[in-house]
Amino acid sequence: MKKLLYGIASLMLLLSACGDDKETIPSPQPSPNPEPTPMPMPENFYRGTTMSFANYLTDCGLVYREAGEAKNPYTSIKEHGANIVRLQLDRQAFEPINGVTIDWQQWERVVEDAKCAQQEGLDIMLTLKPDYDKFSASDASHNHIPEDWKSLSEAELQEALYNWVYDSLDALYAEGITPKIVAVGNEVNIGFLLNGAHDAARSARLLKEGHRAVRDFATAKGVEIISALHIANPSKAGNYVNTFHQNGCRDYDVVALSWYPGSDIGHSMGSFQNFESMGEYFIERYSKRIMILETAYSFTTGTVNGTWMGDWCNNSYNYPNWNDATNTENYTPAKQRAWLRSLAEDVKAGGGIGVITWGTESLPDLLEGVEEGHGLGIYTYPAAWGYGSTWENNSYWDFTNQNNLHEGIDWMQDVE
């Protein structure tokens, strides 16, 4: 039996669920502050997945297949309806752990991944993450200020952030890469450049400068970039957007949401009935559209005829619910496809601009000849967390069938 160990995704996402999900959403009315002119929204509805792990895992020796043959995963997602991929660039690298350098969020890898996406005609959604995450043998915390920025005053920090965002986009532009959507920060309602207790007003003042850098860069280069504010948990979005707006963080286009319902992480809709009503609310009150930037649905319980087929790291997110895993009819590629299609249609009905799934390029840390309990260590951080992927049960590639692509991905073809 696998140990109940959690990897990076579990602790990261569980933290995003902390706090009271009950909030009072004000009734739609004209915003109390003048709003910037919204960026023109895309004609196409965005459909995609993260792809940060794909080249990284391939370099580690894992193979993506379709119909029994090895195939470039970027080609597969394009042929099955994707028009965008999400990547993430961090300012500070992860420290090598267990002798492994995990580089999916670093400059060279992001440039490589972006060029792979562009070669397939895919647009890029880019998260620019200036802060960093801390890991121990038993815990993780997120969105901390880099060591070399800790001594800066708030005004100096605003300038440093502006310069890093602008310079990062400029350096990518020099490589022939211009993202269509940029989010400054990752799930900023759980903190942003934390240097002590979470202060939403301070986060807003800092994010204002990050968003200004995106606008200034786009103007200077004559390109259109949709600027996004990334919030974890729809039930928290109304109050956080309001707080941020009251503190000057208003010049962005999209409220981008992490959406993980179910008992493992526990996101909810709060006072909103659905994403259609939520989308209409943000358009009417703030002139902002919504999108889903992170979500997932489990296509398998991870076993075949009672035999575990993955790696040696427990999965961190299992939706509908892991305690319902005996009902295997709830965990199929067809159910994944139908759930994601329904979600996308709901978002689109509210004027939303797209859905991007999280970690759906994941494969288990499992190679032939690797001793049980001693995987490659390519996902996990401290050794005590176990070896393997925490997310392969949500992938579009079936690890119970030699990592072959399954029909769950075809929700992207189902949505116009």
ROGUPA-111204 format. One record per residue (C-alpha): residue number from 1; z, y, x; residue in one letter. Coordinates in pm, 1 decimal, decimal comma, m for minus. Each point is the difference from the previous one (the first is absolute). Layout:
<rs>
   i       zz       yy       xx aa
 NUM        Z        Y        X  a
...
</rs>
This chain:
<rs>
   i       zz       yy       xx aa
   1      0,0      0,0      0,0  m
   2    m85,8    341,9    129,4  k
   3    282,0    235,4     79,9  k
   4     42,7    303,0   m222,0  l
   5   m122,0    248,2    257,4  l
   6   m178,8    323,2    m57,8  y
   7   m266,8    166,6    210,0  g
   8   m118,3    355,7     21,1  i
   9   m153,0     22,8   m347,4  a
  10    312,0   m119,1   m179,8  s
  11    241,1    249,2    149,5  l
  12   m250,1    282,4    m17,8  m
  13    m74,9    m59,0   m365,2  l
  14    353,4    m79,5   m111,1  l
  15    112,1    335,7    132,7  l
  16   m262,3    169,8   m214,4  s
  17    164,9   m152,5   m309,0  a
  18    344,3    145,5     73,0  c
  19    148,6    256,5   m232,8  g
  20     20,4     60,6   m370,5  d
  21   m323,9    m78,3   m181,6  d
  22    113,5    201,4   m301,3  k
  23   m130,2    354,2      6,1  e
  24    m76,1    262,4   m258,3  t
  25   m361,6    108,4     19,7  i
  26    m53,2    355,8   m126,8  p
  27   m246,6     41,2   m283,6  s
  28   m349,6    101,8    110,8  p
  29    m37,5    378,2     10,5  q
  30   m162,9    256,0    226,7  p
  31    133,4    m30,3    353,2  s
  32    265,0    260,8     88,9  p
  33   m191,6     77,1    320,7  n
  34   m365,9     89,8     54,1  p
  35   m190,5   m311,2    103,5  e
  36   m266,3    m18,1    271,0  p
  37   m352,4    m69,4   m116,0  t
  38    m30,7   m380,5     m9,0  p
  39   m243,6   m171,1    234,0  m
  40   m302,3   m141,3   m186,4  p
  41     74,1   m360,4    m82,0  m
  42   m234,9   m284,6     93,3  p
  43   m256,5   m120,4   m248,9  e
  44     76,6   m361,4     89,5  n
  45    328,5   m173,6    m78,0  f
  46    149,5   m119,7    329,6  y
  47     65,9   m374,7     32,9  r
  48    133,2   m144,6    322,3  g
  49    263,5   m156,9    219,6  t
  50    187,6     65,1    318,4  t
  51   m184,9   m145,0    300,1  m
  52    240,3     83,2    281,5  s
  53     83,2   m365,7     70,4  f
  54   m353,9   m141,0     m5,2  a
  55   m123,5     65,8    353,8  n
  56    351,1    m39,8    134,6  y
  57     33,4   m347,9   m149,2  l
  58   m349,6    m96,9    108,0  t
  59     91,1     92,8    357,6  d
  60    305,0   m225,2    m35,4  c
  61   m230,1   m295,3    m76,1  g
  62     13,6    m12,9   m378,7  l
  63   m325,7    m42,1   m194,0  v
  64   m119,4    155,5   m326,5  y
  65   m237,1   m226,6   m193,3  r
  66   m222,5     16,5   m303,2  e
  67   m150,5   m315,3   m155,1  a
  68    116,6   m199,8    299,8  g
  69   m158,1    221,6    266,2  e
  70    161,6    256,6    226,9  a
  71    m94,3    348,7   m120,0  k
  72     74,4    360,1     89,0  n
  73    268,4    101,9   m254,6  p
  74   m139,7    353,5    m21,0  y
  75   m332,2   m147,0   m112,3  t
  76    175,9   m218,9   m254,6  s
  77    192,5    281,0   m165,7  i
  78   m309,5    220,2    m16,4  k
  79   m206,1   m276,3   m161,2  e
  80    275,6    m60,1   m255,1  h
  81     23,6    356,7   m124,4  g
  82    214,1    201,6    241,9  a
  83   m104,7    354,6     78,4  n
  84    302,8    111,0    205,9  i
  85    256,4   m136,8    245,8  v
  86    341,9    134,9     87,8  r
  87    110,2     40,2    362,9  l
  88    310,9    154,5    153,4  q
  89     41,1    200,3    320,8  l
  90    352,4     35,7    138,8  d
  91    105,2    259,3    253,0  r
  92    252,9   m232,8    163,8  q
  93    m79,1   m358,9     97,2  a
  94    209,7   m300,2    m95,2  f
  95    205,3   m134,9    286,9  e
  96   m118,9   m344,6    122,9  p
  97    213,4   m267,7   m165,2  i
  98      9,9   m370,7     80,5  n
  99   m250,4     76,9    274,3  g
 100   m260,7    116,2   m251,5  v
 101   m149,3    348,9    m28,1  t
 102    m73,5     66,8   m366,1  i
 103   m268,8    266,1     14,4  d
 104   m163,4     18,3   m343,6  w
 105    113,6    359,0    m48,7  q
 106    m93,2    135,6    345,3  q
 107   m293,4    219,5    102,9  w
 108   m235,1   m254,3    159,7  e
 109     42,9   m249,5   m282,2  r
 110    m40,6    260,8   m274,2  v
 111   m322,2    128,2    156,5  v
 112   m131,4   m357,3     26,0  e
 113     92,7    m76,0   m361,4  d
 114   m148,1    324,2   m132,0  a
 115   m330,6    m67,3    172,5  k
 116     m7,1   m353,5   m142,7  c
 117     48,4    148,3   m346,8  a
 118   m269,4    261,7     48,6  q
 119   m247,7   m260,1    122,6  q
 120     34,4   m166,0   m340,9  e
 121    m39,5    328,8   m187,0  g
 122    367,2     13,8    m97,1  l
 123    194,9    324,5    m32,2  d
 124    336,6     42,6    168,9  i
 125    338,4     93,6   m140,5  m
 126    225,9     96,9    290,8  l
 127    378,3     23,2      5,6  t
 128    117,6    227,6    282,5  l
 129    358,3   m100,2     77,7  k
 130    175,7    233,4    245,0  p
 131    341,5   m161,4    m40,1  d
 132    106,2   m350,1    102,1  y
 133    194,8   m301,5   m123,4  d
 134    309,7   m156,3    154,9  k
 135     59,8   m376,4      9,0  f
 136    300,3   m213,4     82,4  s
 137     73,7   m370,9    m32,9  a
 138    118,0     52,3   m356,0  s
 139   m131,9    329,5   m126,4  d
 140   m274,2    262,1     m1,2  a
 141     m9,7    368,4    m82,6  s
 142   m299,7    225,0    m23,2  h
 143   m156,8    340,2     50,4  n
 144    214,2    127,4    287,8  h
 145    m84,4    304,3    209,4  i
 146   m146,2    m86,7    344,6  p
 147    240,9     36,5    289,6  e
 148   m200,2    277,7    163,1  d
 149      7,4    206,4   m320,7  w
 150    373,2    m29,2    m69,5  k
 151     94,9    316,9    185,3  s
 152   m257,4    215,2   m179,1  l
 153     97,3    262,0   m253,7  s
 154   m153,2    m40,5   m344,6  e
 155   m260,0    267,6     76,8  a
 156    m88,3   m173,1    327,7  e
 157    m16,1   m334,5   m178,9  l
 158   m237,0    143,3   m259,5  q
 159   m227,7    121,1    278,5  e
 160     15,5   m333,8    183,7  a
 161    m83,1   m189,7   m318,2  l
 162   m288,8    232,1    m86,2  y
 163   m145,9    m42,1    349,0  n
 164     37,0   m379,6      0,0  w
 165   m170,6    m39,9   m337,4  v
 166   m281,6    240,0     89,2  y
 167    m50,7   m143,4    349,1  d
 168      0,5   m359,6   m129,9  s
 169   m272,3     78,8   m253,1  l
 170   m194,2    195,1    262,8  d
 171     16,6   m289,6    247,6  a
 172   m122,8   m242,4   m266,3  l
 173   m280,4    242,4    m87,9  y
 174   m107,8     m7,5    364,9  a
 175    m28,9   m378,6    m39,6  e
 176   m224,0     45,3   m303,6  g
 177    280,0    m79,3   m246,5  i
 178     91,7    220,9   m296,1  t
 179    229,6   m153,0   m262,2  p
 180    m67,9     70,3   m367,2  k
 181    371,1      0,6    m89,1  i
 182    294,0     96,2    223,5  v
 183    370,3    m45,7    m75,9  a
 184    245,9    172,5    230,0  v
 185    298,3   m233,8     15,2  g
 186     66,9   m338,5   m155,5  n
 187    212,5    m22,5   m316,3  e
 188    148,1    341,0     69,6  v
 189    250,8    m16,9   m283,5  n
 190    207,1   m241,6    209,6  i
 191      1,6    259,2    276,3  g
 192   m228,3    194,3    230,9  f
 193     74,8     74,5    365,6  l
 194    362,6    m86,8    m69,2  l
 195    258,1    152,8    231,2  n
 196    312,2    m87,2   m193,3  g
 197     31,9    m15,2   m376,6  a
 198   m312,0     12,3   m215,2  h
 199    m64,7    359,0   m108,5  d
 200   m285,6     19,6   m250,4  a
 201    m30,7    378,9     32,1  a
 202    m36,5    m27,0    378,6  r
 203   m253,1   m280,3    m41,9  s
 204   m200,0    225,1   m232,6  a
 205     m5,8    286,9    248,6  r
 206   m120,5   m232,8    274,9  l
 207   m257,4   m175,0   m216,6  l
 208   m139,8    339,5    m98,0  k
 209    m99,1     50,1    364,0  e
 210   m151,0   m347,2     25,3  g
 211   m212,3     60,1   m308,6  h
 212   m100,0    343,1    132,3  r
 213   m128,5   m164,3    316,4  a
 214   m216,6   m234,4   m208,2  v
 215   m144,6    295,1   m194,5  r
 216    m61,5    207,8    312,1  d
 217   m172,0   m286,6    178,4  f
 218   m225,8    m73,4   m297,0  a
 219    m94,5    367,6    m26,1  t
 220    m67,7     30,0    371,7  a
 221   m228,9   m305,2      1,6  k
 222   m162,4     65,1   m335,4  g
 223    106,8   m338,0   m142,2  v
 224    178,4   m100,6   m320,0  e
 225    326,1   m190,3     41,3  i
 226    223,1    m93,6   m291,5  i
 227    362,0     71,7     94,7  s
 228    263,6   m240,1   m138,7  a
 229    376,9     m0,2    m47,9  l
 230    127,8   m359,6     27,9  h
 231    293,3    m88,7   m227,3  i
 232    163,8   m343,0    m31,7  a
 233     87,7   m105,9   m356,3  n
 234   m171,4    170,2   m297,2  p
 235    334,6     61,9   m169,9  s
 236     93,5    235,9    285,0  k
 237   m327,3    191,2     14,8  a
 238     67,7    263,5   m266,4  g
 239    322,7    132,1    144,8  n
 240   m114,4    m17,2    362,6  y
 241   m326,7    180,2    m69,5  v
 242    193,7    267,3   m188,8  n
 243    251,7     40,2    284,4  t
 244   m272,0     13,2    261,2  f
 245   m195,9    257,4   m200,4  h
 246    305,9    219,6    m42,3  q
 247     31,2     m0,9    380,3  n
 248   m357,9     94,4     74,1  g
 249   m168,8   m339,1     40,3  c
 250   m285,9     48,8   m247,6  r
 251   m330,2      9,3    188,0  d
 252   m114,7   m359,3    m37,6  y
 253   m221,7   m181,0   m250,1  d
 254    137,4   m344,2    m79,6  v
 255    336,8   m158,9    m72,4  v
 256    m43,7   m335,6    173,4  a
 257    240,1   m269,1   m120,1  l
 258    151,0   m321,1    128,9  s
 259     35,3   m234,7   m299,2  w
 260    198,9   m322,3     42,0  y
 261    145,3   m115,7   m332,7  p
 262    213,3   m309,8    m35,0  g
 263    340,7   m100,2    130,2  s
 264    m75,3     m8,9    373,5  d
 265    m54,6    375,4     39,9  i
 266     60,0    124,2   m352,1  g
 267   m229,3    295,7    m59,0  h
 268    m30,1    120,0   m356,6  s
 269   m192,6    253,9   m208,2  m
 270    309,5    198,4    m91,8  g
 271    m78,6    231,5   m292,5  s
 272   m373,8    m64,0     20,6  f
 273   m151,3   m254,5   m235,3  q
 274   m283,0    m92,7    234,3  n
 275   m218,8    144,7    273,9  f
 276   m233,6    155,1   m255,4  e
 277    279,8    219,9   m135,2  s
 278    129,4     65,6    350,0  m
 279   m341,4    109,6    122,1  g
 280    m44,5    233,7   m294,5  e
 281    344,3    150,4     66,1  y
 282    m70,6     86,3    363,3  f
 283   m339,8    147,8    m83,6  i
 284    143,3    218,6   m275,8  e
 285    312,6    120,2    178,4  r
 286   m101,6      9,0    366,0  y
 287   m381,0    m32,9     11,4  s
 288     48,9   m317,5    207,2  k
 289   m159,9   m336,6    m52,8  r
 290    164,6   m333,5     75,2  i
 291   m102,1   m310,2    187,8  m
 292    168,3   m327,2     94,6  i
 293     26,6    m10,3    378,4  l
 294    205,4   m319,9     22,4  e
 295     37,0   m295,4   m235,6  t
 296    m40,4   m377,1     m5,2  a
 297      2,0   m310,8   m220,1  y
 298     82,0   m345,4    135,9  s
 299   m288,6   m246,8    m25,9  f
 300    209,3   m303,9     97,5  t
 301    353,9   m130,1     24,5  t
 302    m88,0   m110,3    352,0  g
 303     12,1   m374,9    m55,1  t
 304   m253,3   m274,3    m65,8  v
 305    136,4   m313,8   m166,2  n
 306    347,6    107,4    103,3  g
 307    m89,2     40,5    367,7  t
 308     37,6    342,0    160,7  w
 309   m332,4    119,6    136,1  m
 310     87,8    331,6    161,9  g
 311    208,2     94,4    302,7  d
 312    373,9     15,8     65,9  w
 313     80,2    343,2   m133,1  c
 314    110,8     51,5   m357,6  n
 315   m219,3    212,0   m222,0  n
 316    148,4    337,2    m89,2  s
 317   m186,9     85,2   m319,4  y
 318    m84,5   m251,0   m268,3  n
 319   m130,2    134,0   m327,3  y
 320     27,7    m74,1   m295,1  p
 321    336,0   m138,9    126,1  n
 322     95,6   m258,9    255,7  w
 323    258,8   m153,1   m231,0  n
 324   m292,1    m77,1   m230,7  d
 325   m194,5   m179,3    273,6  a
 326     26,7   m337,9   m173,4  t
 327   m248,0    138,6   m252,4  n
 328   m293,6    m28,9    235,9  t
 329   m242,1    120,6   m266,6  e
 330    136,1    351,3     69,2  n
 331   m103,5    m20,9    365,3  y
 332   m374,1    m49,7     25,7  t
 333   m294,7    194,6    142,3  p
 334   m127,0     46,6   m357,3  a
 335    332,9    154,0   m107,7  k
 336     m0,3    225,7    304,9  q
 337   m352,4    113,6    m85,6  r
 338     82,3     68,4   m364,7  a
 339    326,0    187,0     76,7  w
 340   m160,7    227,9    257,1  l
 341   m296,3     69,9   m225,8  r
 342    232,6     95,0   m286,6  s
 343    199,4    226,9    231,6  l
 344   m315,4    171,8    123,7  a
 345   m125,5     57,9   m354,2  e
 346    336,5    151,5    m94,0  d
 347     m7,7    236,4    298,9  v
 348   m360,1     95,3    m68,4  k
 349     74,7     74,0   m367,0  a
 350    251,9    262,7    113,3  g
 351   m251,2    175,3    224,2  g
 352    122,8   m180,4    311,8  g
 353   m231,1    m35,9    299,0  i
 354     63,7   m354,0    121,5  g
 355    205,3   m306,2     89,9  v
 356     59,2   m128,9    352,8  i
 357    201,1   m318,2     49,6  t
 358    248,0    m53,9    280,8  w
 359    m14,1   m282,8    253,6  g
 360   m267,3   m192,9   m184,3  t
 361   m169,8    m74,2    332,1  e
 362    311,0   m192,5    112,5  s
 363    m17,2   m350,1    148,5  l
 364    294,3   m221,8     93,6  p
 365    115,3    m24,6    359,4  d
 366   m119,4   m358,1     34,0  l
 367   m234,3   m156,1    253,2  l
 368    m73,6   m365,4     64,8  e
 369    232,0   m129,8    267,8  g
 370    265,3    268,9    m43,2  v
 371    341,1   m164,3    m19,8  e
 372    177,4     38,2   m332,7  e
 373    244,4    289,3      5,9  g
 374   m166,3    153,2    305,3  h
 375   m297,3    196,6   m127,6  g
 376   m186,4    262,3    192,4  l
 377    246,5    269,5   m100,8  g
 378   m289,4    223,4    m95,4  i
 379    157,7    147,7   m313,2  y
 380    370,0      0,4     47,3  t
 381    230,3    218,3    201,2  y
 382    344,7   m127,7    105,8  p
 383    m10,6   m376,8     53,0  a
 384    279,6    m44,5   m253,0  a
 385   m242,2    101,2   m275,9  w
 386   m208,0   m311,8     50,9  g
 387   m362,0    m50,0     96,9  y
 388   m293,0     68,6   m224,1  g
 389   m142,2    215,2   m275,3  s
 390    208,6    119,8   m292,6  t
 391   m307,2     82,8   m209,4  w
 392   m264,3   m274,8     18,6  e
 393     83,9   m111,7   m354,0  n
 394   m161,7    323,8   m119,3  n
 395   m314,4    m26,6    213,4  s
 396   m363,4    m27,0   m107,8  y
 397    m40,5   m282,5    252,7  w
 398    150,2   m333,4   m103,2  d
 399    218,8   m141,2    275,9  f
 400     32,4   m321,8   m202,3  t
 401   m377,7    m39,9     37,6  n
 402    m72,4     78,7    367,8  q
 403     13,0    375,8    m55,0  n
 404   m302,9      1,9   m229,5  n
 405    m58,9    303,6   m220,0  l
 406     98,4    m58,7   m363,9  h
 407    m97,8    167,6   m327,5  e
 408    299,4    233,0    m17,0  g
 409   m197,4    253,9    201,1  i
 410   m264,4     22,1   m271,3  d
 411    208,7    238,5   m210,7  w
 412   m182,7    262,5    206,3  m
 413   m332,9   m116,1   m143,2  q
 414    146,1     m6,7   m350,0  d
 415     89,3    372,2      2,1  v
 416   m284,0    250,7    m22,3  e
</rs>
